[in-house]
Amino acid sequence: MQSTKENNSPGKIFAEYEAGVRFKASLGSRGLYEQNKINERFYTGDQWFEAKCGKDRPLVRYNIIKRIGEYKMASIGTIPIAVNYRAEGIPDTLTHREQAEAVRAALRNGGEDTFSGDPTPQEISLILSGFSDFFKTTAERVEFDRLREQALRNAYITGTGVIYSYWDESAPTGLYADREKRCPILGDVSCEVLDIENVYFGEPNNENIQTQPYIILAQRKTVAEVRREAKRNGRTAEELSKITPDRSFRHMAGDISSLEPEDSKRILVLTKLYKAWSRDLNDYEIRAVRVCRDVVIREDWSMGIRLYPLACFLWERRHSCAYGESEITWLVPNQIAINRMLTASVWSGMMMGMPIMVVDGDLVDQPVTNDPAQIIRVQGGGENVSSAVQFVNPPEFSGQFGTAISSLIEQTLTQAGANAAALGDIAPNNTSAIIALREAATMPMQLFRNRFFSFCEDVARIWGELWLSMYGKRSLRIEDEGGVWYLPFDGARYRNLILNTRIDVGAASAWSELASVKILDGLFEKGVITAEQYLERLPKGTVPGCDALLRRLRADETIPLQEGGQADER
């Protein structure tokens, strides 16, 4: 690979970072950083931030933005998925799958692998089916459901959700390279969700991540942590002394980032990922370098993969822009109008119920409170009593004002695709009609789901690339209907495979579970399935102690019959 050391000096990388900052600051009327902070405040409910309204009246919030966001995120992110791996250019017929399944059954039962020579289609089919199962193992280990939810929330608030997958050299695996278990195998895939404020693309007008010339990741780290990493990578004492705290946090995500304590001793660290091309320019690998302002913390190193290890989910696409758009940006004016109108309505009701009191100071010489039991002493004759204390009646509040508030809320929800049918705010008088209305209301969300599933496929493809390039010889933990077993794997044998992924989507809603139970009831009543088959297929958690029931049924089937066809009593 050609050396690009001259392009990876701290000065050069920081210049590229500052160019990315300027591009983000130019997006929209407020810039990406400020707009995303506003969006987060409105989503969490801090919707009167810096509003100079005084403290003598209640500032009402009706958080319509969060209601819309939670509905949409739930309709996208709660659908269970399964990943299937495929290899481009490799035949995958039914015969190959059946032969691979036979080998799989033998390995599951303790057989030895006989892989030798060039990988056959049957062997590759076995490995790819193992990848599909191993994806679930890795997803549980890295808490992929939590990562997906966090990335989805970031996408709704800031327009872009990012998951970064990387190789953690120190991660324990529970595996050993020798039979005596003296040489533990370390290193595995790790993941984290990145804020889009901290990700900078070399070509910000290009949405395709894998065609970027470089990507810069910005982080705030403690000086002690950075110095330890630099020392491990052979930096000199002079270089270590240049690693000092800075205050470069204004381009981090969220308002809380600016509350960094003065004595926190943190420093801005940039990690640049880029493509290093071969001399004939026909191949490349992803390499990385990590720097702070004046020091190279870690010299250029190979990540061993052919894909940038980032997957992005854009909430709304913008032409010629790598960064997504959040719908909160355009809901903020409606939210402000709703809050103001509600506040005015509440204030008017308070004024009508507790009007302003006018007291004649010449006739009343004592403090007047709103205590209903207070006795007010009035100086003068009886004719002065009526004029001693009076109330200022406020003007009548228009009844159309409340109608306007309700109409604005309803229209905002409808235009955002979160009407009453979608949110479940209608009376359940006709179940079939409700389901039809709900499906019609959620149909536009399918476009978001498709983009989210594509995002999950990108993550799965990156994991597969890391398995092929970084695992070497180790066993893959597989959990299937036969229990937990380990599939022998040698990444070098399959390094040249071009992996592709496909997401299989499962049913997610309560309607789907209800329909499944009804279908099972019908099959059981007609005698098509047995009680054991019925219990095995029930949605998880439907029947408490289902596993114990299954064990009892299976035990009863094995009890020998006495003469006359009666089972032995236990």
CORURBEL-V271664 format. One record per residue. RES is the residue in one small letter. SS is DSSP state (H for helix, E for strand, C for the rest). PHI is phi in degrees with one decimal (* if undefined). D_CENTER is the distance of its C-alpha to the mean C-alpha in Angstrom with 1 decimal. Layout:
res->[RES & RES]
ss->[SS & SS]
phi->[PHI & PHI]
d_center->[D_CENTER & D_CENTER]
This chain:
res->[m & q & s & t & k & e & n & n & s & p & g & k & i & f & a & e & y & e & a & g & v & r & f & k & a & s & l & g & s & r & g & l & y & e & q & n & k & i & n & e & r & f & y & t & g & d & q & w & f & e & a & k & c & g & k & d & r & p & l & v & r & y & n & i & i & k & r & i & g & e & y & k & m & a & s & i & g & t & i & p & i & a & v & n & y & r & a & e & g & i & p & d & t & l & t & h & r & e & q & a & e & a & v & r & a & a & l & r & n & g & g & e & d & t & f & s & g & d & p & t & p & q & e & i & s & l & i & l & s & g & f & s & d & f & f & k & t & t & a & e & r & v & e & f & d & r & l & r & e & q & a & l & r & n & a & y & i & t & g & t & g & v & i & y & s & y & w & d & e & s & a & p & t & g & l & y & a & d & r & e & k & r & c & p & i & l & g & d & v & s & c & e & v & l & d & i & e & n & v & y & f & g & e & p & n & n & e & n & i & q & t & q & p & y & i & i & l & a & q & r & k & t & v & a & e & v & r & r & e & a & k & r & n & g & r & t & a & e & e & l & s & k & i & t & p & d & r & s & f & r & h & m & a & g & d & i & s & s & l & e & p & e & d & s & k & r & i & l & v & l & t & k & l & y & k & a & w & s & r & d & l & n & d & y & e & i & r & a & v & r & v & c & r & d & v & v & i & r & e & d & w & s & m & g & i & r & l & y & p & l & a & c & f & l & w & e & r & r & h & s & c & a & y & g & e & s & e & i & t & w & l & v & p & n & q & i & a & i & n & r & m & l & t & a & s & v & w & s & g & m & m & m & g & m & p & i & m & v & v & d & g & d & l & v & d & q & p & v & t & n & d & p & a & q & i & i & r & v & q & g & g & g & e & n & v & s & s & a & v & q & f & v & n & p & p & e & f & s & g & q & f & g & t & a & i & s & s & l & i & e & q & t & l & t & q & a & g & a & n & a & a & a & l & g & d & i & a & p & n & n & t & s & a & i & i & a & l & r & e & a & a & t & m & p & m & q & l & f & r & n & r & f & f & s & f & c & e & d & v & a & r & i & w & g & e & l & w & l & s & m & y & g & k & r & s & l & r & i & e & d & e & g & g & v & w & y & l & p & f & d & g & a & r & y & r & n & l & i & l & n & t & r & i & d & v & g & a & a & s & a & w & s & e & l & a & s & v & k & i & l & d & g & l & f & e & k & g & v & i & t & a & e & q & y & l & e & r & l & p & k & g & t & v & p & g & c & d & a & l & l & r & r & l & r & a & d & e & t & i & p & l & q & e & g & g & q & a & d & e & r]
ss->[C & C & C & C & H & H & H & C & C & H & H & H & H & H & H & H & H & H & H & H & H & H & H & H & H & C & C & C & C & C & C & H & H & H & H & H & H & H & H & H & H & H & H & H & C & C & C & C & C & C & C & C & C & C & C & C & C & C & C & C & C & C & C & H & H & H & H & H & H & H & H & H & H & H & H & H & H & C & C & C & E & E & E & E & E & E & E & C & C & C & C & C & C & H & H & H & H & H & H & H & H & H & H & H & H & H & H & H & C & C & C & C & C & C & C & C & C & C & C & C & H & H & H & H & H & H & H & H & H & H & H & H & H & H & H & H & H & H & H & H & H & H & C & H & H & H & H & H & H & H & H & H & H & H & H & H & H & H & C & E & E & E & E & E & E & E & E & E & E & E & E & E & E & E & E & E & C & C & C & C & C & C & C & E & E & E & E & E & E & E & E & E & E & E & C & H & H & H & E & E & E & C & C & C & C & C & C & C & H & H & H & C & C & E & E & E & E & E & E & E & E & E & H & H & H & H & H & H & H & H & H & H & C & C & C & C & H & H & H & H & H & C & C & C & C & C & C & C & C & C & C & C & C & C & H & H & H & H & H & C & C & C & C & C & C & E & E & E & E & E & E & E & E & E & E & E & E & C & C & C & C & C & C & E & E & E & E & E & E & E & E & C & C & C & C & E & E & E & E & E & E & E & C & C & C & C & C & C & C & E & E & E & E & E & C & E & C & C & C & C & C & C & C & C & E & C & C & H & H & H & H & H & H & H & H & H & H & H & H & H & H & H & H & H & H & H & H & H & H & H & H & H & H & C & C & E & E & E & E & C & C & C & C & C & C & C & C & C & C & C & C & C & C & C & C & C & C & C & C & C & C & H & H & H & H & H & H & H & E & E & E & E & C & C & C & C & C & C & H & H & H & H & H & H & H & H & H & H & H & H & H & H & H & H & H & C & C & C & C & H & H & H & H & C & C & C & C & C & C & C & H & H & H & H & H & H & H & H & H & H & H & H & C & C & H & H & H & H & H & H & H & H & H & H & H & H & H & H & H & H & H & H & H & H & H & H & H & H & H & H & C & C & E & E & E & E & E & E & E & E & C & C & E & E & E & E & E & E & E & E & H & H & H & H & C & C & C & C & E & E & E & E & E & E & E & C & C & C & C & H & H & H & H & H & H & H & H & H & H & H & H & H & H & H & H & C & C & C & C & C & H & H & H & H & H & H & H & C & C & C & C & C & C & C & C & H & H & H & H & H & H & H & H & H & H & H & H & C & C & C & E & C & C & C & C & C & E & C & C & C]
phi->[* & -71.0 & -78.4 & -125.7 & -61.0 & -66.1 & -92.4 & -119.7 & -75.2 & -55.4 & -62.4 & -65.4 & -66.2 & -68.4 & -66.1 & -66.5 & -63.1 & -67.1 & -65.4 & -64.9 & -62.3 & -64.2 & -64.1 & -63.0 & -68.1 & -91.4 & -77.2 & 70.0 & -80.5 & -114.6 & 88.4 & -62.5 & -63.4 & -68.6 & -64.0 & -66.5 & -66.2 & -62.7 & -61.2 & -65.1 & -61.2 & -69.1 & -67.0 & -79.7 & 111.3 & -82.6 & -100.8 & -116.5 & -59.5 & 59.5 & -80.2 & -84.7 & -112.0 & 75.1 & -121.4 & -99.1 & -145.2 & -71.5 & -102.7 & -81.4 & -124.9 & -125.8 & -77.0 & -74.1 & -64.6 & -67.9 & -61.4 & -65.3 & -64.0 & -64.7 & -62.9 & -68.5 & -65.5 & -67.0 & -71.2 & -96.0 & -89.5 & -93.0 & -80.5 & -68.3 & -128.9 & -131.3 & -110.3 & -116.2 & -98.7 & -134.8 & -115.9 & -68.4 & 83.1 & -112.7 & -63.7 & -141.2 & -93.5 & -62.8 & -62.3 & -61.2 & -67.4 & -65.4 & -65.7 & -65.2 & -66.3 & -65.2 & -65.1 & -60.6 & -63.5 & -66.1 & -66.2 & -62.8 & -94.1 & 95.8 & -73.1 & -92.4 & -78.4 & -120.8 & -72.8 & -156.1 & 68.3 & -71.4 & -60.3 & -88.8 & -56.7 & -63.8 & -64.4 & -65.3 & -61.4 & -63.5 & -64.3 & -67.9 & -65.6 & -64.9 & -59.6 & -61.4 & -75.0 & -68.9 & -58.5 & -64.4 & -63.4 & -66.1 & -61.3 & -67.9 & -67.2 & -90.7 & 58.0 & -63.6 & -61.6 & -66.6 & -63.5 & -62.8 & -63.0 & -68.4 & -65.5 & -65.7 & -64.2 & -60.3 & -64.9 & -67.0 & -82.2 & -109.3 & 99.1 & -142.8 & -111.3 & -130.8 & -115.4 & -107.9 & -106.9 & -145.4 & -93.7 & -96.4 & -66.0 & -99.4 & -67.9 & -73.4 & -119.0 & 78.7 & -105.0 & -132.3 & -85.1 & -131.5 & -67.7 & -77.9 & 58.9 & -105.1 & -119.2 & -66.4 & -89.1 & -112.2 & 104.8 & -161.1 & -73.2 & -128.5 & -139.9 & -151.4 & -91.3 & -104.0 & -76.4 & -64.3 & -61.2 & -103.9 & -119.8 & -127.1 & -93.7 & -63.4 & -120.7 & -67.3 & -91.6 & -115.2 & -76.0 & -76.3 & -63.3 & -72.0 & -102.8 & -70.4 & -70.1 & -160.7 & -135.4 & -111.7 & -109.1 & -103.8 & -140.5 & -103.7 & -126.7 & -71.0 & -60.3 & -61.9 & -65.3 & -67.0 & -64.7 & -62.3 & -65.0 & -63.6 & -65.8 & -61.5 & -96.2 & 82.2 & -73.0 & -79.2 & -62.1 & -64.2 & -67.0 & -61.7 & -68.2 & -83.3 & -85.4 & -126.9 & -62.5 & -136.3 & -121.1 & -87.5 & -113.7 & -71.1 & -107.0 & -83.5 & -83.3 & 81.4 & -68.7 & -65.7 & -61.2 & -77.6 & -92.3 & -59.6 & -58.8 & -61.3 & -98.6 & -72.9 & 55.5 & -111.4 & -141.5 & -80.4 & -119.6 & -114.0 & -114.5 & -103.5 & -103.2 & -152.9 & -93.5 & -105.6 & -87.7 & -71.0 & -64.4 & -86.8 & 61.9 & -102.0 & -147.5 & -151.0 & -135.2 & -87.9 & -121.7 & -147.1 & -146.3 & -123.1 & -139.6 & -114.0 & -59.0 & -122.8 & -135.4 & -83.3 & -74.3 & -137.7 & -62.4 & -46.2 & -138.0 & -86.3 & -86.1 & 72.7 & -128.4 & -109.6 & -126.2 & -62.8 & -82.1 & -122.1 & -122.6 & -120.9 & -117.2 & -95.8 & -67.2 & -129.3 & -82.7 & -121.1 & -58.9 & 57.7 & -146.9 & -79.3 & -104.6 & -80.6 & -117.7 & -92.6 & -72.9 & -60.8 & -51.6 & -95.1 & -90.4 & -56.6 & -58.9 & -64.1 & -62.8 & -62.3 & -63.4 & -62.6 & -62.6 & -65.6 & -66.1 & -65.4 & -62.8 & -63.5 & -65.5 & -65.3 & -63.8 & -64.6 & -62.5 & -67.2 & -68.2 & -69.3 & -79.4 & -132.6 & -68.0 & -67.9 & -101.6 & -110.6 & -118.4 & -78.5 & -68.1 & -75.9 & -98.5 & -116.0 & -110.7 & -127.2 & -64.3 & -110.4 & -115.1 & -96.2 & -68.5 & -65.1 & -94.7 & -69.6 & -103.4 & -101.7 & -91.6 & -113.6 & -83.7 & 111.7 & -82.0 & -63.4 & -67.7 & -91.0 & -62.3 & -65.9 & -97.7 & -71.2 & -131.3 & -135.3 & -111.3 & -90.0 & -77.1 & -71.5 & -66.3 & -62.9 & -90.5 & -63.1 & -67.1 & -70.7 & -64.8 & -63.0 & -63.2 & -65.2 & -63.2 & -61.1 & -65.7 & -65.1 & -62.9 & -64.3 & -67.6 & -65.8 & -62.4 & -64.8 & -65.6 & -85.4 & 79.9 & -125.9 & -77.6 & -62.7 & -65.6 & -67.4 & -84.6 & 78.3 & -97.1 & -121.1 & -67.2 & -80.7 & -84.3 & -135.9 & -61.3 & -62.1 & -66.3 & -62.9 & -62.6 & -63.0 & -63.9 & -65.3 & -65.1 & -65.0 & -69.4 & -90.9 & -56.7 & -61.0 & -69.5 & -62.9 & -64.9 & -65.4 & -61.6 & -60.2 & -67.5 & -69.4 & -65.2 & -63.0 & -61.9 & -65.5 & -63.0 & -61.9 & -61.3 & -63.0 & -66.1 & -65.3 & -59.8 & -60.0 & -63.8 & -67.3 & -61.5 & -65.4 & -93.4 & -115.4 & -76.2 & 64.1 & -95.4 & -161.9 & -99.5 & -97.5 & -75.4 & -116.9 & -124.5 & -138.1 & -64.7 & -90.1 & 106.7 & -104.5 & -147.4 & -122.3 & -94.3 & -61.4 & -146.5 & -132.3 & -57.8 & -63.8 & -68.9 & -119.9 & -59.5 & -87.6 & -66.6 & -101.4 & -81.6 & -132.7 & -131.2 & -138.3 & -91.6 & -102.2 & -100.9 & -101.9 & -73.7 & -122.1 & -89.0 & -64.1 & -61.5 & -66.2 & -64.7 & -62.6 & -64.9 & -62.5 & -63.7 & -63.9 & -64.9 & -63.0 & -58.4 & -64.9 & -65.2 & -69.1 & -63.8 & -85.6 & 78.6 & -72.3 & -124.2 & -87.6 & -63.0 & -64.9 & -64.8 & -62.7 & -67.3 & -64.3 & -102.4 & -64.9 & -54.6 & -59.1 & 90.8 & -67.1 & -116.2 & -61.9 & 69.6 & -61.9 & -61.2 & -65.5 & -62.5 & -63.0 & -61.9 & -65.8 & -61.7 & -67.2 & -66.7 & -63.0 & -68.6 & -92.9 & -73.5 & -67.7 & -90.1 & -81.3 & -61.2 & 94.2 & 85.5 & -95.1 & -77.6 & -61.5 & -83.0 & -109.2]
d_center->[35.7 & 37.0 & 36.6 & 34.7 & 35.5 & 37.0 & 33.8 & 31.7 & 33.7 & 32.0 & 33.8 & 32.6 & 29.0 & 29.0 & 30.8 & 28.0 & 25.4 & 27.5 & 27.9 & 24.1 & 24.1 & 26.9 & 25.2 & 22.1 & 24.5 & 26.3 & 23.6 & 24.4 & 26.9 & 25.2 & 23.3 & 19.6 & 19.7 & 21.6 & 20.0 & 16.4 & 18.0 & 19.8 & 16.7 & 15.0 & 18.4 & 18.9 & 15.5 & 16.3 & 20.0 & 21.9 & 23.5 & 27.0 & 26.3 & 29.5 & 31.2 & 34.9 & 35.7 & 37.6 & 37.3 & 39.9 & 37.8 & 34.5 & 31.6 & 29.9 & 26.2 & 25.0 & 21.2 & 20.9 & 17.9 & 15.7 & 17.3 & 16.5 & 12.8 & 12.4 & 14.5 & 12.7 & 9.2 & 11.1 & 13.1 & 10.6 & 8.0 & 10.9 & 13.0 & 13.9 & 14.4 & 16.9 & 17.6 & 21.1 & 22.5 & 25.5 & 27.8 & 29.4 & 33.1 & 33.5 & 35.1 & 33.3 & 35.8 & 36.3 & 39.1 & 36.9 & 34.3 & 37.0 & 38.5 & 35.2 & 34.7 & 38.2 & 37.4 & 34.2 & 36.2 & 38.7 & 36.2 & 34.6 & 38.1 & 38.8 & 40.3 & 40.5 & 38.8 & 41.4 & 39.3 & 41.6 & 42.4 & 40.1 & 37.1 & 38.2 & 36.1 & 36.3 & 34.9 & 32.1 & 31.2 & 31.2 & 28.9 & 26.4 & 26.4 & 25.9 & 22.9 & 21.3 & 22.0 & 21.1 & 17.5 & 17.1 & 18.7 & 16.6 & 13.3 & 14.8 & 16.0 & 12.9 & 10.8 & 8.7 & 7.6 & 6.4 & 4.7 & 3.2 & 2.9 & 2.8 & 2.7 & 3.7 & 5.5 & 6.8 & 7.9 & 9.6 & 11.2 & 12.2 & 12.2 & 10.3 & 6.9 & 8.3 & 8.2 & 11.8 & 13.8 & 17.2 & 20.3 & 20.9 & 24.7 & 25.2 & 22.8 & 25.2 & 25.3 & 28.1 & 30.1 & 33.5 & 35.4 & 38.7 & 40.2 & 41.3 & 37.6 & 38.6 & 36.3 & 32.6 & 30.1 & 27.5 & 24.5 & 21.3 & 17.9 & 15.3 & 11.8 & 10.1 & 7.5 & 10.1 & 10.9 & 12.6 & 15.6 & 16.2 & 16.1 & 19.4 & 20.5 & 24.2 & 24.6 & 22.4 & 24.1 & 22.8 & 19.5 & 19.9 & 18.4 & 20.9 & 23.9 & 23.2 & 26.1 & 24.0 & 20.8 & 21.0 & 18.4 & 19.5 & 19.3 & 21.3 & 23.0 & 26.1 & 29.4 & 30.3 & 27.2 & 27.9 & 31.6 & 31.1 & 29.1 & 31.7 & 34.5 & 33.1 & 33.2 & 36.8 & 36.8 & 40.1 & 41.0 & 41.6 & 38.1 & 36.6 & 38.5 & 36.9 & 33.4 & 33.6 & 31.3 & 30.3 & 28.8 & 26.5 & 23.5 & 24.0 & 21.5 & 18.6 & 15.7 & 16.6 & 20.0 & 19.9 & 20.1 & 23.6 & 24.7 & 25.0 & 28.3 & 31.3 & 32.0 & 28.5 & 29.9 & 26.8 & 26.9 & 24.9 & 24.2 & 23.4 & 22.5 & 23.7 & 22.7 & 25.3 & 27.3 & 30.7 & 33.0 & 35.9 & 39.5 & 40.0 & 36.6 & 35.7 & 33.0 & 30.4 & 28.1 & 25.2 & 26.5 & 25.3 & 27.1 & 26.2 & 28.2 & 28.8 & 31.2 & 34.4 & 33.6 & 32.1 & 30.1 & 29.7 & 31.8 & 30.5 & 29.2 & 28.2 & 24.7 & 26.4 & 24.2 & 24.7 & 21.1 & 19.1 & 16.4 & 13.6 & 11.5 & 10.6 & 9.4 & 11.9 & 11.9 & 15.7 & 17.8 & 20.8 & 23.8 & 24.4 & 21.3 & 18.5 & 16.4 & 14.9 & 16.2 & 14.7 & 16.7 & 16.9 & 19.4 & 21.8 & 21.3 & 22.4 & 26.1 & 26.1 & 24.4 & 27.1 & 29.9 & 28.8 & 28.8 & 32.1 & 33.8 & 32.7 & 33.9 & 37.2 & 37.6 & 37.1 & 39.4 & 42.0 & 42.0 & 42.6 & 45.4 & 47.0 & 46.9 & 47.8 & 49.9 & 51.3 & 54.5 & 57.6 & 60.2 & 63.7 & 64.2 & 68.0 & 68.0 & 65.2 & 65.5 & 62.8 & 59.0 & 57.4 & 54.1 & 52.3 & 53.6 & 55.1 & 57.9 & 59.0 & 62.6 & 63.3 & 66.8 & 68.3 & 71.3 & 73.9 & 75.2 & 73.5 & 73.2 & 70.7 & 68.3 & 66.5 & 65.9 & 64.9 & 61.2 & 59.5 & 56.0 & 54.6 & 53.2 & 50.1 & 50.0 & 48.8 & 45.1 & 44.6 & 43.3 & 41.6 & 39.3 & 37.4 & 37.4 & 35.9 & 33.0 & 32.2 & 32.6 & 30.2 & 27.5 & 28.1 & 28.3 & 25.1 & 23.2 & 25.0 & 24.5 & 20.7 & 20.8 & 20.5 & 24.1 & 25.7 & 25.6 & 21.9 & 21.3 & 24.0 & 26.4 & 29.5 & 32.2 & 31.9 & 35.5 & 34.9 & 32.1 & 32.6 & 32.5 & 29.3 & 27.6 & 29.0 & 28.0 & 24.4 & 24.2 & 25.8 & 23.5 & 20.2 & 21.7 & 20.4 & 16.8 & 17.6 & 17.3 & 13.7 & 13.1 & 15.3 & 13.4 & 10.1 & 12.3 & 13.9 & 10.8 & 10.5 & 14.3 & 14.1 & 12.3 & 14.9 & 17.6 & 16.9 & 17.1 & 20.3 & 21.7 & 21.2 & 22.9 & 25.8 & 26.4 & 25.8 & 26.6 & 30.3 & 32.2 & 30.3 & 29.5 & 26.3 & 25.5 & 25.6 & 25.2 & 26.8 & 29.5 & 31.9 & 30.0 & 28.6 & 30.4 & 30.1 & 30.4 & 32.4 & 30.7 & 32.1 & 29.7 & 32.8 & 34.1 & 31.1 & 30.2 & 31.4 & 29.3 & 27.2 & 24.1 & 22.4 & 19.8 & 19.5 & 17.0 & 18.8 & 17.4 & 18.5 & 19.5 & 17.1 & 19.2 & 22.0 & 24.4 & 23.7 & 24.5 & 27.5 & 28.8 & 28.4 & 30.5 & 33.1 & 33.5 & 34.0 & 36.5 & 38.5 & 38.6 & 39.7 & 42.3 & 43.8 & 44.0 & 41.8 & 39.6 & 40.6 & 39.4 & 37.7 & 35.9 & 34.9 & 33.3 & 31.5 & 29.7 & 28.9 & 25.2 & 24.1 & 25.2 & 27.6 & 30.7 & 30.9 & 32.6 & 32.2 & 32.5 & 35.7 & 37.1 & 36.4 & 38.2 & 41.2 & 41.5 & 41.5 & 44.1 & 46.3 & 46.4 & 47.9 & 50.7 & 54.1 & 56.4 & 59.8 & 62.9 & 62.8 & 59.0 & 57.9 & 55.1 & 56.0 & 55.0 & 52.9]
